Each structure stands twice: as structure tokens, then as C-alpha cells.
């Protein structure tokens, strides 16, 4: 299945990426708060002590909780069939607007109880300033982290190329057809396999195990540090098909697709490989690819 052009790169919704984004945004916004408070005259943030300082701490913690809750929801939504880029942008904009509204609420309530002295300041100007302030506090770290992960993913991406001097099922020749080449998370080429010899790839925490046959026909397993999601996205238009959260199969190696009570399982063209389960999430995609090939 071809990935829509407007589809959000799924690695941006990974657990590691979201945790790092929240952590960086928290530290960035705190640093921005410490630097900017003495320089702006339309904020009621207080860093010295007293009730206003307590108000500031509570506001910061609630804002951070909103961001964390939002990112947890994003993580839950990561497996949605179609999650376009614009939805991700709007999601983050909604976070910013919600926290800006929270600032306005704290401003009104603080003035009402005498914790905050607004004097003759206009509320709408404070709220407008809150939108600008929150946009900088969250928008900047979000953009920076997204760019960082894009660069990291580009460097770690698995590419279809020809290479020598790597672990391979057969010796490589300059005129050889494109092969499936696997890079680790440091961007180092580790494995090169002919598509005809690759059976399936299995996820093992932060590693993947690649099951393939060598030149003598012996089934072997090779482990490298890489994410299964990277494999899925890099080979979206190839014979490698995601069938389970833990497995990617080579559709050309499927001998039989068996329907069982719990769902489908894949019987590969080797008696030495186990049957691979097909989860409900990927069932239709696997059936479509299997039917189109056979």
C-alpha cells in the first residue's frame, strides 16, 4: 500500500520521540520563562516567592500536564490508518491555544482574589500576549525536535542500494540488482540481502532480527539495532509487508495464508520458520497484497 503524501511520518509519534519532545519543551519553556519574565511587562509570573509565585508554579505544572496528556493521546493515535501532517499541526496549535486560555483564566481569577495586580492592564492584551508567549514556548521546541528527528531518521533510514564489504547472503557484484540493505541506528550498513532470500523481520525491543537464507540455503538470523517502523516506512512499496506489531514478512515467501479462530497466520516457504500471526490492524493490507500476488 502506498503511503499518502500528506501522511505524517510515524516516527514522530514514537514513544521515545514524544518523551524527548515533552522533556525538551518543558526545559525550554522553563528557561524561556526565567529569561523573559524580567523583560516583559504584561505577564504576572513571579519567581521570587509569595502567592504569585505559587500561582506561577501551579500554572506551569497544569500546563505541563496538558502537554503530557496530549502527547499520550497522540501516542495512542499513532496507529491510525491515516494521520495527515495538518492534523498533527492543528493538534499542537490546539495545545498552544488551550494553555493560552488557561493563562487568561489564571489572570482573571488571580486579579479577582487579589493575587495578581492587573492595575489598568487590558485583559485582551494579556491574552494575546499569552498566545505569543505560548507559541514560542511550545512551538519552537516542537519544530526543533521535529527537525532533529527528521535528520536522525534520514541518517538511520534503511535504503535500497548496492554495497560490498558487509554481511551478505551471497557475494556482491557491481552489476547486481538492487538488494535490501539494512543500516543500524548509527547509520552503519550491517546487512545486505537478496529479496529472494529474506523471509521475515522480527522486532525485539530496540532491535530487529532478520531471518534469511544464505548462499547454501541455510536459514540464518541476524540481529541489529534498528526500529521495525523504519523498515516498514522505508520499504512501503516493496514486497515487505507489515503483518503484526512485531513482524514484517516478505510476501513473495508466503506459502499459505491460514484462517484460524484467533485470526490469520502466515505459513512461509520454509519448514524451519515459525508461523507468523497477522493482527487485525494489518489484516486487510496483508490480504490485499497476498491476493494481488497470487
Rosetta blueprint (number, residue, H / E / L):
1 X L
2 X L
3 X L
4 X L
5 X L
6 X L
7 X E
8 X L
9 X L
10 X H
11 X H
12 X H
13 X H
14 X L
15 X H
16 X H
17 X H
18 X H
19 X H
20 X H
21 X H
22 X H
23 X H
24 X H
25 X H
26 X H
27 X H
28 X H
29 X H
30 X H
31 X H
32 X H
33 X H
34 X H
35 X H
36 X H
37 X H
38 X H
39 X H
40 X L
41 X L
42 X L
43 X L
44 X L
45 X L
46 X L
47 X L
48 X L
49 X L
50 X H
51 X H
52 X H
53 X H
54 X H
55 X H
56 X H
57 X H
58 X H
59 X H
60 X H
61 X H
62 X H
63 X H
64 X H
65 X H
66 X H
67 X H
68 X H
69 X H
70 X H
71 X H
72 X H
73 X H
74 X H
75 X H
76 X H
77 X H
78 X H
79 X H
80 X L
81 X L
82 X L
83 X L
84 X E
85 X H
86 X H
87 X H
88 X H
89 X H
90 X H
91 X H
92 X H
93 X H
94 X H
95 X H
96 X H
97 X H
98 X H
99 X H
100 X H
101 X H
102 X H
103 X H
104 X H
105 X H
106 X H
107 X H
108 X H
109 X H
110 X H
111 X H
112 X H
113 X L
114 X L
115 X L
116 X L
117 X L
118 X L
119 X L
120 X L
121 X L
122 X L
123 X H
124 X H
125 X H
126 X H
127 X H
128 X H
129 X H
130 X H
131 X H
132 X H
133 X H
134 X H
135 X H
136 X H
137 X H
138 X H
139 X H
140 X H
141 X H
142 X H
143 X H
144 X H
145 X H
146 X H
147 X H
148 X H
149 X H
150 X H
151 X H
152 X H
153 X H
154 X H
155 X H
156 X H
157 X L
158 X L
159 X L
160 X L
161 X L
162 X L
163 X L
164 X L
165 X L
166 X L
167 X E
168 X E
169 X L
170 X L
171 X L
172 X L
173 X L
174 X L
175 X L
176 X L
177 X L
178 X L
179 X L
180 X E
181 X E
182 X E
183 X E
184 X L
185 X L
186 X L
187 X L
188 X L
189 X E
190 X E
191 X E
192 X E
193 X E
194 X L
195 X L
196 X L
197 X L
198 X E
199 X E
200 X E
201 X E
202 X E
203 X E
204 X E
205 X L
206 X L
207 X E
208 X E
209 X E
210 X E
211 X E
212 X E
213 X E
214 X L
215 X L
216 X L
217 X L
218 X L
219 X E
220 X E
221 X E
222 X E
223 X E
224 X E
225 X E
226 X L
227 X L
228 X H
229 X H
230 X H
231 X H
232 X H
233 X H
234 X H
235 X L
236 X L
237 X L
238 X L
239 X L
240 X E
241 X E
242 X E
243 X E
244 X E
245 X L
246 X L
247 X E
248 X E
249 X E
250 X E
251 X H
252 X H
253 X H
254 X E
255 X E
256 X E
257 X E
258 X E
259 X E
260 X E
261 X L
262 X L
263 X E
264 X E
265 X E
266 X E
267 X E
268 X E
269 X L
270 X L
271 X L
272 X L
273 X L
274 X L
275 X L
276 X E
277 X E
278 X L
279 X L
280 X H
281 X H
282 X H
283 X H
284 X H
285 X H
286 X H
287 X H
288 X H
289 X H
290 X H
291 X H
292 X H
293 X H
294 X L
